[in-house]
Amino acid sequence: MQIAQVVPCTEAEGPGKRFAVWFQGCPLRCPGCCNPEFIPFKGGETRTPDELIGWMERVRAESGIEGLTLLGGEPFAHAAAGVALAEGAKRLGLSVMAFSGFTLEELRTRPEPEVAELIALTDILVDGPYDRDHPDTERRWIGSTNQRVHFLTDRYRLDEQWRKRNTLEIRVVGREITVNGFPAKDAVGLWKGWTRKKPLPVARPTPTPDSLGTDAT
């Protein structure tokens, strides 16, 4: 499977702490897509289901994650890989959430059996193309007002946690910055100004007489 990004423990991609996987490649071209670098099907990193499921299991033990979130790219364009990950998550007792630019009705007309299998394994589906002209400010984890939330099992329901404001997570590890989540309006410039992984500038200290080996007097 071609994977664009993994955030092993996030609270910005669905209820609770979640293991989030972004697939590389999407057949849709939603204007204003937050992840335009994930649209091409070429790129990303090649990973195996067993590798990611083992990673999920370790993070569950270390961080207490409650679920897997599939994003992209378009998860249902990688349905077989999504099924493998979702089955692994279910074996670990985790929930499954997926974001799709297709509507549920469109997905249910698809002929590929793995698409139906992935729907059957999904607890929460957020569907519909992203509409940059109608950002959602009322529901957490939702990009635009046209998108719908389907609770496909009784594991979750629409409660107060869905009525909070969206959040953006910024991580600094060494000289890398990674960003995930939905940006507020006042963070859009910040979002567009960064690449997915951007080196931090190296601060060079101002030379002093001691550092130059000279007499301070």
N, C-alpha and C positions, 0 to 999 in steps of 0.2 A: 504494500500500500504506500502511496505517496502522501507524506505528512508535511504540512507547511509549518505547524507550530504545535507544541504541547505546553500547557501550563498545568503542572501536576496538582496544584492546590489553589483554587480561586473561589472567591465569593461574588464575582462579577458576571458569571455566566450561568446563573440559575440558582435555585434554592440551596442553602447550606454550602458547605465546602465541596467543591467538585473537581474532578480530573477532566480537563478540557482538551479536546483534540480538534485541530483545524486540518481538514483535508486540503490538498493542493489540487485545484482545478474546479471550475464552475462553468456550465454552459450559458448561464445568464449574464447579463451585463447591466446590472442595476446602476443607474447614475448615482454618483456619490457613495459608492460602496466603500465601507470602512476598511476593507481588506483587498484593495485592487491588486496587490502583489500575489494574492492567493488565487486569482482568476485563471491564469494560464495552467494548463494541465502538465506542462513541463516545469520541473523545478521541485523544490521541497527536498525531503530526505526519504529514502526508502526504508521502511520499518516493517517488522513482522507483527502479526497479531499477538503472538506469544510474548514478544519483547514488551509491548505496551501493556498487556494484561499483567505481566509480572511486575511492571513498574507501578501499575494501579494497586496491586496487592500490597506492595511495600508502602506506598503513600497512605493507603487505608490504615495500615498498622501504625504509621508514624504520625499522621495528621488527622485521622478520623474523618476522611471524606465520606460523603453519603451517596455520591452519584457520579456518573459519567455524562459529560455534555459533548455532543458532536456538532461541529460547526464547519465553516469553510471560507472559501470554496463552497461546494454544495455537497453535503453528506450523502444525499440520495443519488448523486452521480457516482458515488463510491459505495453503493449499497452493500455489496458482498463484504467489503472490508468493514463497513459499519455493523453488519450482522455479527461478524466475528468478534468485534470489540464489545458489542452489546451483550452477546451471549456470555463473554468472559465477565463482564460487569455483573450480570445477573447471578452467575455462579458465586461471586464474591458478596452477594447480598446488596449490591448497589443499584440505585435507580438509573434510568436512562432518559436523557433529555436531548432533543435534536432541534436544530434550526434549519428550516428549508425555505428557499425562495419560491418553491412550488406550493400550491395550495394542497390541502389534504385530498380534495376531490380530484385534482390532477394526478396526484401520486397514486390514488386508488385505481386509476384507469391505466397505469403503466403495466406492460405485459411481463416485466422481469419479476420472477418469483421472489428474488432477494429484496425487492422494494417492499412487497407485502410483508415479508419476514421482519424487516427492520421496523415497519410500522407496528407490527404485533409486539415487538420487544420494547417499544418506546412508551414511557410513562407520560411525558410531556412533549408535545410538538408545537413549536411556534412556526406558523406557516405564512407564506405570502412574500412577494418581492419587497425589498426595502424601497421606501419612497422618501427621498431626502427632503421633499417639500412639506412633509407632514410628520415631523418628529414626534414621538410619543413622550409626553412629559407626565403622564398619569400612572403608567405601569412600569415597574422595574423589569429590567432585562429585555425590554421590547424596543426595537429600533424605530418603528413608525406606526401611525395610528391604524393603518389598513391591516396590519398583521394580527393574526388571531392566535389565541392560546387554546390548545386542545388538551384536556386532561383525559388521556386514553385509558388510564387505570384509576383505581381509587386511592392510589398512594399519595397523591397531592390534590389540593383544591385551591381555588382562588381565595386567598386570605390576605391579612394585612401586610405580609412581607412583599406582596406584589404591588402594593400601593406606595412604596417608598421611591425616592428618586434614584435614577440610574447612577452607577458608580464607574469610575475609571481606576484601574490599578496600574501603578508604575513601579517597576522593580529595577533596582540598580545592583548588578552583580559584577564586581570587578570594574571593567571599563565598558560594560554593555548595559544599555537601557532597553527594557522590554515593556510594552504597553498592551493592555487588553481591557475590554469592557466597552461601555457606550459613553462617548464624551458628551458632557453638557455643552450648551451653546458657547459658554465662555471658555471652553477648552478646545474648540475646534481648531483654532490656529496652532495650538500646541500639538494637537493630533496630526495635522497635515504637515507640520514642520519637521517631524521626526520620521526617520525610517524605522523599520521594525527593530533593528538592532543598530544602535548608533554609538560609536566610541565616545567616551567622555574626553574632553580636552585635558591635556596634561598641564598642570600648573607648575611652572618653573619658578623656583624661588629667586628673589632678587639677590644677586651676589653681595656678600658682605666682605669687609677686609679680612676677617678670620677665614672665611671660606676660600678666599683667594690666596691665603698664605701671606698676607701683608700685615704690617704693623698698624693697629688701629689709630695710633697717634701719628 
